[in-house]
Each structure stands twice: as C-alpha cells, then as structure tokens.
Amino acid sequence: MRKTLSLLLLLLCITAGAKDYNYRTVDGDLLKTRIYTLDNGLQIYLSVNKEKPRIHTYIAVRTGSKNDPAETTGLAHYLEHLMFKGTKQYGTSNPEKEAPYLDRIEQLYEEYRNITDPQLRRQKNHEIDSVSQIAAKYFIPNEYDKLMATIGAQATNAYTSLDVTCYTEDIPSNEVENWAKIQSDRFLNMVIRGFHTELEAVYEEYNIGLAQDSRKMFNALSAKLFPGHPYGTQTTIGTQAHLKNPSITNIKRYFDKWYRPNNVAICMAGDFNPDEVVAIIDKYFGKWEPGKDVEQPKFKAMPEFTQPSDTTVLGKEAANVCLGWRFGRGATLQSDTLGVISNLLHNGTAGLIDLNLNQSMKVLGAWAGEETMMDGSAFIMGGTPNEGQKLTEVRDLLLGEVEKLKRGEFSEELLKAVINNMKLDFYTQIESNKNRAYMYVDAFIIGKPWEQVVGRMDRVSKITKQEIVDFCNRYFKQNYTVIYKEEGEDPNITPVDKPAITEIPTNRDMSSKFVNDIKSSKVTPIQPRFVDFNRDITTVKTKKNLPLVYVQNTENGRFQMSYTFNIGDETDHVTLMQHSICNSSEPTR
C-alpha cells in the first residue's frame, strides 16, 4: 500500500511539472503544421515527416539589410558571418582573458571609422591587427563547424537578404537536444571575435560581386522600382565606404535590437515527436529575453509610375535586358494571380514566352517570374538577344507577350494546365523537409497567415481566364522600368583594398569545454525501420492479369507511375516510361 501511494505521488508530481503547450493548426493543411508561440514570443513551426530519420531546421530572424543603419550598410550580412565565430562558451579557450582584448578591438574600430588621413588609418589598422593577434591566442576558429559535425549535421549554412537573416542545419533525428543546446547558446551568448579576418572574407565577397552582372541588374532594378525605400537605396552586401569603416558597436546594437525571441521563428520539418521537440526548445530558448521594440520600420509611400523608365549597366557578360513592375506586399493575395501569370508566360514548356519566343528562336532566351518581399513585390521579365539583335527588340517582344495576356490570347486549356502544374510543383515540394521548413520561414518573414498559405492552391484553382485578363489590364500598364545590360567595361568597378592583416593561428589542438561536453554526450541510437513487403507494399492484378505493385500516398495529391517491360533474360528490366501526376481532388492510389 505504501509503495502504491509513493508511485501515485510520483506520477502526480511528474504530471504537475509537465507543461502544456498550446498550438494552432489549420484545417486542410497537408503538412499538419503545429504553430507554437512561447511565453517570450518565440514562434515555432513544426511538421512531422518520417520519410527518413533527419530533421531540417531554420532559425529565421525577421530582419535583413532593409534594417541596416544608413551609415553602416552591409551590417546584417556581416553579423551573419560573425554568428559562426562562437559564444562565451565555445570558440575560445579562455573567455575571461580574451574579453579585454575584444573590448579594445571594438574601441579601436570606432576610432578607425573617424580617421580620414590614409597614413593615420594605416597606423590604426596596424594597432588593430596587433591587438587582434593577442586575442587570437584564445580564439578557436571553426569550433561551430566542429560542433555541428559532432552531432552529424549537414547543410550548415546561413543567408541574408532584404527582410531576413536565416540559419540552417540538417540534423539526425536523435540530436534535437544537442542542436537546441548549441543554437540557444549561439543566439543568447554570441561574442564578436575574429572580426578583422572575417572582414577580409566579406571584402572578397564584395569584390566577386562586382563582376556579377546579374547582381548589378538586380540592384539597378530595385533602385528604380523602390525609390526612397531601403529595398532600392541599400544593398545586402553594403557600400564600399561602409565596408571600409565597420562598427562592432553598431553590430552589437543591431543584434540586441533584432535578435530577440519575439522577432524569431524556429522552423523544423522531419522525423520527431512535436511534443518532445517543443519542450526541448522551451528548455533552451525559453529564458531568452524578448525585445521591447522589434516593430518593423514604416516608410513613406513610394510614388506611382505613370510612364516607363530605364537605365543601363555595363559588364563583361552577355548583353541582356529585364523589365520590372512593382506590386504590393508579398502577403497580399496578388501573389496568387502573379504566380499564375508567371507560369502562363514561362513554365519551361508551353508558356507564351516558351512557345512564341524561346522555341521559335526569336530570342536566345527569355523568362518571367515574381519576387515577393515584406514591403512590396516585383514582377520581372528578362531576355537575352540573338546575335545582332538589339536589346530594345527583346524588350518589345517581351512586352508583346504581356499584351497577349491583356487581350486574352491564351487558351483555357493552357490556364488549366498551368494550374495543374502549380499543384504538382507544390505537392512535390512538400515531400522535402527543407522545402517544408522554408515555407514556414517565408510565411513568418513576409507575414503570411498560415491559413493563407494552406488555402493557396484552392484559391489558384478558382482563378478564371477573365480574372487574368482583367488583372493584367489593371496593373500591367506603362508603369514598368527597363534595365539594359550592355557588354563593356564598367568604369564604376573599384575593388575594396584589403587592409594588411596578419594571419591568425588556427589553434587546431585547442578545444573548449562546451565542445568536449557535446562530444561526450550520450544520445539514443536511431533505430532502423525496415520495409515489410507484406504489410507496406500491395500487389494486385489488373483486368488483363498484369501485376500492379503500389504503395498508397497518404501525404499529398501526387502519384508516380512507371511501366516496366521485360527485355532479354529475366534479370534484364528496362523502365520505359515514368509519369508524375497530381490529382486535384484527393490522394491517388
């Protein structure tokens, strides 16, 4: 009796100590997404997919180059690089001894920014380099990479764009706790170290970008479409002047403002128990203090365009042209219609541009697509001329295909096929953990309610030909801009001169206690799951007594079908045909 009472009390204590986590779901969601919001505002998007024992993770921060201070553009991107350099617990052999030198380096960079005399700047840079060499004695480069390799992570990376800075990993399904321990420390205890050497890497990235004509065109197009807005006035890589005058102080301020749980989403898709995962995330991220001011800045309304505008950029790559129209916020339902229009024009096979321009060889190549962002969107078309063809001719040919849409010169069958292909693409995408998790990132950053994402294919299915015609006549007017990319030497290319930097030691033999603890941690081994041919695979006979072997897809409205014919001896089989098809109503058997 006494033993029974003790067990009962233990169970009651466990139950009382357990925390219930409320979450939202959306009816009809094929991903069966759970959306949690922790007490500190951190959002968590979870989708279970047991196809393989791995999990794709994104940690998305709702800030990018749009929020760079005007005097230090490129800051968000540079911070992304620094997030791989360690924390108070790893990346250093002695954080206490290292700290005074890091503080001194920060101070020296603030002094450096205010010096204009070249000789004095060289002297100050030499001082920075000297102090950095002392700090480097404690720096253990690439410990983050070692940590992720220890837990079997793949695809370790990050990216920065206009609206987002995002950090990604692909981890084994049994390493969630170690992943959370590493990532929470990374976001709660970040330390800026290795600053001047990483600056060298950013300089190199900037210099490489100078020769990328596509980047020049995108920057020029953005400047035309979004005048007065950071989309058009700032670039993610930053200006040369700002790269030459970095500020650790400004980076810290930026980090403290935007890297807050109520401005972050953790997006995961893969093989896991969501109840266990959310509890682990809360355990490690729950003490992260929310920010008091993470509201996105408001900008003045941009002027409406009433006539075309253009500009020319030069570069060594082949000449080409692109046209752009500005649209509303990415979260608006305009994106549904723009997605259909994009595919009507260019789907690689039967779009108007594909048939009338590419396959007929009226141009060397042409395309169309949309770009959705938090504060606006763009519809873009581009083309490369044939030899001897003028860029203005390519422009007119592209505009001609838009005019066909406005006149309704496309078939109902094409519209139906485009919509079916969009469905197929969607069903195909959600079979990937990475794509699932990225859909969450996109929704969170742009501000799309998940209900809107789930309902997109249903809304797209109902778009009529007349709605396309009306939309095109309403929005595709003389309100476009043109970027001509001519072949030639760009007089504006001036590479960033790299300051004299002494190579720092690799300290390969050093290791932090944090890394050693992760290495020695015990995790439950992943148990293999084997296919049971009697249970998991169904074999039947067709009406003509042919064997039909199939596995039912219960995840989405897509099926794959192949026909196999015996050729030669019994072991020589050749698959002659394979189809990937979507069923718009329900999963197909």
C-alpha positions in Angstrom: 0.0 0.0 0.0 2.8 2.4 1.0 4.6 1.6 -2.3 1.5 2.2 -4.3 0.9 5.6 -2.7 4.6 6.5 -3.4 4.2 5.7 -7.0 0.9 7.6 -7.2 2.6 10.7 -5.7 5.5 10.4 -8.1 3.1 10.3 -11.1 1.2 13.3 -9.8 4.4 15.3 -9.4 5.5 14.4 -12.9 2.1 15.4 -14.3 2.1 18.6 -12.3 5.6 19.5 -13.5 4.8 18.9 -17.2 3.9 22.0 -19.2 1.1 22.0 -21.7 2.0 23.8 -24.9 -0.9 25.2 -26.9 -0.5 25.3 -30.7 -2.5 26.3 -33.7 -3.4 24.1 -36.7 -5.1 24.8 -39.9 -7.8 22.6 -41.5 -6.8 21.1 -44.7 -3.1 21.5 -44.1 -1.2 18.6 -45.8 1.8 19.4 -43.7 -0.2 19.0 -40.5 1.7 22.1 -39.1 1.7 22.9 -35.5 2.4 26.6 -34.7 3.5 27.3 -31.1 4.3 30.7 -29.5 6.4 30.5 -26.3 5.9 33.0 -23.5 8.8 35.1 -24.7 7.2 35.4 -28.2 9.4 32.8 -30.0 7.4 31.2 -32.8 7.8 27.5 -33.6 6.6 25.8 -36.8 6.7 22.0 -36.7 5.9 19.4 -39.4 6.4 15.7 -38.9 7.8 13.7 -41.8 9.1 10.3 -41.0 10.4 9.5 -44.5 14.0 9.4 -43.1 15.5 9.9 -39.7 16.6 13.5 -40.2 15.3 17.0 -39.4 15.8 20.2 -41.4 15.9 23.3 -39.2 15.8 27.0 -39.9 16.2 29.7 -37.4 14.7 32.8 -39.1 15.3 36.3 -37.8 12.9 38.9 -39.2 15.5 41.4 -40.1 17.8 41.8 -43.1 19.6 44.5 -45.0 16.4 46.6 -45.0 17.1 47.3 -41.4 20.8 48.2 -41.8 21.6 51.6 -40.3 22.0 54.0 -43.2 25.6 54.8 -42.1 26.7 51.2 -41.9 25.0 49.2 -44.7 26.1 45.6 -45.1 25.8 45.2 -41.3 23.1 42.4 -41.3 25.2 40.3 -43.7 28.4 40.8 -41.7 26.6 39.8 -38.5 25.5 36.6 -40.2 29.2 35.8 -40.8 30.1 36.6 -37.2 27.4 34.3 -35.8 29.7 31.3 -36.7 32.6 32.6 -34.6 31.4 31.3 -31.2 30.0 32.4 -27.9 31.1 32.9 -24.3 31.3 29.1 -24.1 32.9 28.0 -27.3 35.2 29.5 -29.9 37.6 30.5 -27.1 39.9 28.7 -24.7 39.6 31.5 -22.1 36.7 33.9 -22.4 37.8 36.0 -19.3 41.3 36.6 -20.6 40.1 37.2 -24.1 37.4 39.7 -23.2 39.6 42.8 -22.6 41.2 42.5 -26.0 37.9 42.1 -27.7 36.7 45.3 -26.0 39.9 47.1 -27.1 39.4 46.0 -30.7 35.9 47.4 -30.7 37.2 50.7 -29.4 39.9 50.9 -32.0 37.4 50.3 -34.8 35.3 53.2 -33.6 38.4 55.4 -33.7 39.4 54.0 -37.1 36.0 54.9 -38.5 36.5 58.6 -37.8 40.0 58.9 -39.3 40.3 60.1 -42.9 44.0 60.5 -43.3 45.4 57.5 -45.1 48.7 57.4 -43.1 46.8 57.6 -39.7 44.4 54.9 -40.9 47.3 52.6 -41.7 48.7 53.2 -38.3 45.4 52.5 -36.6 44.9 49.4 -38.7 48.3 48.1 -37.6 47.3 48.7 -34.0 44.0 46.7 -34.6 46.0 43.9 -36.2 48.4 43.8 -33.3 45.7 43.6 -30.6 43.8 41.0 -32.7 46.9 38.8 -32.8 46.9 38.8 -28.9 43.1 38.0 -28.9 43.7 35.2 -31.4 45.8 33.3 -28.9 42.5 32.4 -27.2 40.4 32.1 -30.4 39.5 28.6 -31.6 38.3 29.1 -35.2 35.7 26.9 -36.7 34.5 25.4 -33.4 30.9 25.9 -34.5 31.6 23.7 -37.6 33.2 21.1 -35.3 30.1 21.1 -33.0 27.8 20.5 -35.9 30.0 17.8 -37.4 30.0 16.1 -34.0 26.2 15.8 -34.0 26.1 14.7 -37.6 24.7 17.9 -39.1 24.7 18.6 -42.8 24.0 21.7 -44.9 25.3 24.0 -42.3 24.8 27.5 -43.7 23.1 30.9 -43.4 21.9 33.6 -45.7 20.9 37.3 -45.5 18.5 39.1 -47.8 16.4 42.2 -47.7 14.0 41.1 -45.0 15.6 38.1 -43.3 18.7 36.6 -41.8 18.3 32.8 -41.6 20.5 30.0 -40.2 20.0 26.4 -41.3 21.0 22.9 -40.4 20.1 19.4 -41.3 20.4 17.1 -38.2 19.9 13.5 -37.3 16.5 12.9 -35.6 18.2 11.9 -32.3 20.2 15.1 -31.9 17.5 17.6 -31.2 18.6 18.3 -27.6 22.3 18.9 -28.6 21.2 21.1 -31.5 19.0 23.2 -29.2 21.8 23.5 -26.7 24.2 24.7 -29.3 21.8 27.1 -31.1 20.4 28.7 -27.9 23.9 29.4 -26.7 24.7 30.8 -30.2 21.7 33.3 -30.0 21.8 34.1 -26.3 25.6 34.4 -25.8 27.0 35.5 -29.1 30.5 37.0 -28.9 32.1 39.0 -31.8 35.6 37.7 -32.3 37.8 37.2 -35.4 36.4 40.4 -36.6 39.1 41.7 -38.9 39.8 38.3 -40.5 36.1 37.8 -41.3 36.0 41.3 -42.7 38.6 40.1 -45.2 36.1 37.4 -46.3 33.3 39.9 -46.7 35.7 42.2 -48.8 36.4 39.2 -51.1 32.6 38.5 -51.4 32.1 42.2 -52.3 34.8 42.1 -54.9 33.5 38.9 -56.5 30.0 40.5 -56.7 31.4 43.5 -58.7 31.9 41.2 -61.7 28.4 39.6 -61.4 26.3 41.4 -63.9 23.1 39.8 -62.6 23.7 41.5 -59.2 24.3 44.8 -60.9 21.0 44.4 -62.8 19.1 43.4 -59.7 20.4 46.4 -57.7 19.6 48.8 -60.6 16.1 47.3 -60.9 15.5 47.6 -57.2 16.6 51.2 -57.2 14.1 52.0 -59.9 11.2 50.1 -58.5 11.6 51.1 -54.8 12.8 54.7 -54.7 13.3 56.1 -51.2 12.9 52.6 -49.7 15.8 50.5 -48.4 15.0 47.9 -51.0 16.1 50.5 -53.5 18.6 52.5 -51.6 20.6 49.8 -49.8 22.2 46.5 -50.9 22.7 43.4 -48.7 26.5 43.4 -49.2 26.7 47.2 -48.4 28.6 50.0 -49.9 32.4 50.1 -50.2 32.7 53.1 -48.0 30.8 51.4 -45.2 32.7 48.1 -45.6 35.9 50.1 -45.1 34.6 51.6 -41.9 32.9 48.8 -40.0 31.5 49.3 -36.5 31.4 46.5 -33.9 29.4 48.8 -31.7 26.7 49.2 -34.4 26.6 45.4 -34.9 26.1 44.8 -31.2 23.2 47.4 -31.2 21.7 45.7 -34.2 22.0 42.3 -32.6 20.4 43.5 -29.3 17.5 45.1 -31.1 16.5 42.5 -33.7 17.8 39.2 -32.4 15.1 38.7 -29.9 12.7 35.8 -29.5 9.6 37.8 -30.4 11.3 38.5 -33.7 12.4 34.9 -34.5 10.9 31.7 -35.7 12.3 28.2 -35.4 11.1 26.2 -38.3 11.5 22.4 -38.4 10.4 19.5 -40.5 11.3 15.9 -40.2 11.2 12.8 -38.0 10.4 13.9 -34.5 7.8 13.9 -31.7 6.5 17.5 -31.7 5.5 17.4 -28.0 9.1 16.5 -27.1 10.7 19.0 -29.5 8.7 22.0 -28.3 9.6 21.1 -24.7 13.3 20.9 -25.6 13.1 24.3 -27.4 11.4 25.9 -24.5 14.0 24.4 -22.1 16.9 26.1 -24.0 15.3 29.1 -25.6 12.6 29.9 -23.0 14.8 32.2 -20.9 15.7 34.4 -23.9 14.6 37.9 -23.1 12.1 39.4 -25.6 12.8 42.8 -27.2 10.8 45.9 -26.3 11.0 47.3 -29.8 11.0 44.8 -32.7 8.4 46.6 -34.8 9.4 46.9 -38.4 10.1 50.5 -39.6 7.5 52.3 -41.6 8.4 54.0 -44.8 6.8 56.7 -46.9 4.6 55.7 -49.7 6.5 55.3 -53.0 5.4 57.3 -56.0 3.3 55.6 -58.6 4.8 55.2 -62.0 2.9 56.6 -65.0 5.5 56.1 -67.7 8.4 53.7 -68.4 11.8 54.4 -67.0 15.2 52.8 -67.9 18.8 52.7 -67.1 21.9 50.9 -68.5 24.6 48.9 -66.7 27.8 47.6 -68.2 29.5 44.3 -67.7 31.6 41.6 -69.4 28.9 39.0 -69.6 26.5 38.7 -72.5 24.1 41.5 -73.1 20.5 41.1 -71.8 17.5 43.1 -70.7 15.0 42.9 -67.9 11.7 44.6 -67.2 10.0 45.1 -63.8 6.7 46.1 -62.4 6.1 46.9 -58.7 3.3 45.3 -56.8 2.0 45.3 -53.2 3.3 43.5 -50.1 4.2 39.8 -50.5 1.5 38.8 -48.1 -1.3 40.1 -50.3 -3.4 37.8 -52.4 -1.9 39.5 -55.5 0.8 36.9 -55.3 -1.7 34.1 -56.2 -2.5 35.8 -59.5 1.1 36.8 -60.2 2.1 33.2 -59.7 -0.4 32.1 -62.4 0.7 34.9 -64.7 4.3 33.9 -64.3 3.6 30.3 -65.3 1.3 31.4 -68.2 4.2 33.3 -69.6 7.1 31.0 -68.7 6.9 27.4 -67.5 9.7 25.9 -69.5 7.4 24.1 -71.9 4.2 25.7 -73.0 4.1 29.3 -71.7 3.6 32.1 -74.1 7.3 33.1 -73.8 8.4 29.4 -74.2 6.3 28.9 -77.4 6.5 32.3 -79.0 10.0 33.5 -78.2 12.2 30.6 -77.0 11.1 27.7 -79.1 10.7 29.9 -82.2 14.2 31.3 -81.5 13.1 34.9 -81.7 15.5 35.5 -78.8 18.3 33.5 -77.4 16.4 33.0 -74.2 13.6 34.7 -72.2 11.9 34.2 -68.8 9.4 35.7 -66.3 9.0 35.4 -62.6 7.9 37.2 -59.4 9.8 38.3 -56.3 7.8 38.7 -53.1 9.1 40.7 -50.1 7.7 42.0 -46.9 7.1 45.6 -48.1 6.5 45.0 -51.7 6.8 42.7 -54.7 8.1 42.7 -58.2 7.1 41.0 -61.4 10.2 40.6 -63.6 10.8 39.5 -67.2 14.1 39.1 -68.9 15.6 38.1 -72.2 19.0 37.6 -74.0 19.2 38.7 -77.6 20.2 36.7 -80.6 23.4 37.7 -82.3 22.9 41.2 -83.9 19.6 41.7 -82.1 19.0 45.0 -80.3 18.0 44.9 -76.6 15.1 47.2 -77.4 13.8 44.5 -79.8 13.9 41.9 -77.0 12.1 44.4 -74.7 9.3 44.9 -77.3 9.0 41.1 -77.8 8.6 40.6 -74.0 6.0 43.4 -73.8 4.2 41.8 -76.7 3.6 38.6 -74.7 2.1 40.7 -71.9 -0.2 42.4 -74.3 -1.4 38.9 -75.4 -2.4 38.2 -71.8 -4.3 41.6 -71.7 -6.2 40.7 -74.9 -6.9 37.2 -73.7 -4.9 35.5 -76.4 -4.3 32.3 -74.5 -6.4 29.2 -74.2 -8.5 27.9 -71.3 -6.5 24.7 -71.7 -3.3 26.5 -71.0 -4.6 28.1 -67.9 -5.9 24.7 -66.7 -2.6 23.0 -67.4 -0.7 25.8 -65.6 -2.8 25.5 -62.5 -2.4 21.7 -62.5 1.4 22.0 -62.8 1.5 24.5 -60.0 -0.3 21.9 -57.9 2.1 19.2 -58.9 5.0 21.5 -58.0 3.5 22.2 -54.6 2.9 18.5 -53.9 6.5 17.7 -55.0 8.0 20.5 -52.8 6.3 19.4 -49.6 7.9 16.0 -49.9 11.1 17.6 -48.9 11.9 18.6 -45.2 13.9 21.5 -46.4 11.1 22.9 -48.6 8.5 22.4 -45.8 10.7 24.3 -43.3 11.4 27.1 -45.9 7.7 27.6 -46.4 7.4 28.4 -42.7 10.3 30.8 -43.0 8.7 32.6 -45.9 5.3 32.8 -44.2 6.8 34.1 -41.0 9.1 36.7 -42.6 6.7 38.1 -45.1 3.8 38.0 -42.6 1.5 35.5 -44.4 -1.1 33.9 -42.1 -0.6 30.1 -42.4 -4.3 29.8 -43.3 -3.4 31.8 -46.5 -0.6 29.5 -47.4 -2.7 26.4 -46.9 -5.5 27.8 -49.0 -3.4 29.0 -51.9 -3.9 26.0 -54.2 -7.6 26.1 -53.7 -7.7 29.9 -54.5 -5.5 29.4 -57.5 -7.7 26.6 -58.8 -10.6 29.1 -59.0 -8.8 31.8 -61.0 -10.5 32.3 -64.3 -9.3 33.5 -67.6 -11.3 36.7 -67.4 -9.7 37.4 -64.0 -6.3 37.1 -65.5 -7.2 39.4 -68.4 -8.7 42.0 -66.0 -5.7 41.8 -63.7 -3.2 42.3 -66.5 -5.1 45.3 -67.9 -5.4 46.9 -64.5 -1.7 46.5 -63.4 0.5 46.0 -66.4 0.4 49.4 -67.9 3.2 51.9 -68.7 4.4 51.6 -65.1 7.4 49.5 -65.8 11.2 50.0 -65.7 13.8 48.6 -68.0 17.4 47.6 -67.2 19.6 47.3 -70.2 22.8 45.3 -69.6 25.3 46.1 -72.3 28.7 44.4 -72.9 31.6 46.7 -71.9 34.0 47.8 -69.2 32.3 49.1 -66.1 34.0 52.3 -65.1 32.4 52.1 -61.6 34.2 48.9 -60.6 36.7 49.7 -57.9 37.6 46.7 -55.7 37.9 47.1 -52.0 41.5 47.3 -51.0 42.1 44.7 -48.3 43.9 46.1 -45.2 47.1 44.5 -44.1 46.1 41.5 -41.9 48.4 39.1 -40.2 47.3 35.5 -40.4 45.9 34.3 -37.1 46.8 30.9 -35.7 44.4 28.0 -36.3 44.8 26.6 -32.8 43.7 23.2 -34.0 44.9 21.5 -30.9 42.7 23.6 -28.6 39.2 22.7 -27.7 36.6 24.4 -25.4 34.8 22.5 -22.6 31.5 23.1 -24.3 32.7 21.2 -27.4 34.0 18.4 -25.3 30.7 18.1 -23.4 28.8 17.8 -26.7 31.2 15.2 -27.9 30.8 13.1 -24.8 27.0 13.4 -24.6 25.0 10.3 -24.9 22.1 10.1 -27.3 19.7 7.3 -28.1 20.8 5.5 -31.3 18.5 5.7 -34.3 16.6 2.5 -34.7 16.4 1.4 -38.4 13.0 0.8 -39.9 12.8 -1.9 -42.5 10.2 -2.3 -45.2 7.8 -5.1 -44.6 6.9 -6.2 -48.1 3.7 -8.0 -46.9 2.5 -5.0 -45.0 3.8 -1.9 -46.7 3.6 -2.9 -50.4 0.4 -4.0 -52.1 0.4 -6.3 -55.2 -2.7 -6.9 -57.3 -3.6 -7.9 -60.8 -5.1 -5.7 -63.5 -8.1 -6.7 -65.6 -5.6 -8.1 -68.1 -3.8 -10.1 -65.4 -0.8 -7.8 -65.3 0.9 -7.4 -61.9 0.4 -4.0 -60.3 2.6 -3.1 -57.3 1.9 0.0 -55.4 2.2 2.0 -52.2 -0.5 4.4 -51.4 0.5 8.0 -51.0 -1.4 9.4 -48.0 0.6 12.6 -47.7 -0.5 14.7 -50.7 -2.3 14.7 -54.0 0.6 13.3 -56.1 1.3 9.9 -57.5 4.1 8.5 -59.6 3.6 5.7 -62.1 6.1 3.7 -64.1 5.7 0.9 -66.7 8.4 -1.8 -66.7 8.9 -4.1 -69.7 11.0 -7.3 -69.6 13.7 -7.3 -72.2 16.2 -10.1 -72.7 16.6 -12.5 -69.8 14.7 -12.4 -66.6 17.1 -10.1 -64.8 17.2 -7.5 -67.6 14.5 -5.0 -66.9 14.1 -1.6 -68.5 11.7 1.1 -67.4 10.5 2.8 -70.5 8.0 5.3 -69.1 7.5 7.2 -65.9 4.9 9.8 -65.0 4.5 12.2 -62.1 0.9 13.2 -61.9 -1.3 15.2 -59.4 -4.9 14.6 -58.6 -6.6 17.8 -57.7 -9.2 16.2 -55.5 -7.6 13.6 -53.2 -4.5 11.4 -52.9 -4.3 8.9 -55.8 -3.8 5.2 -55.4 
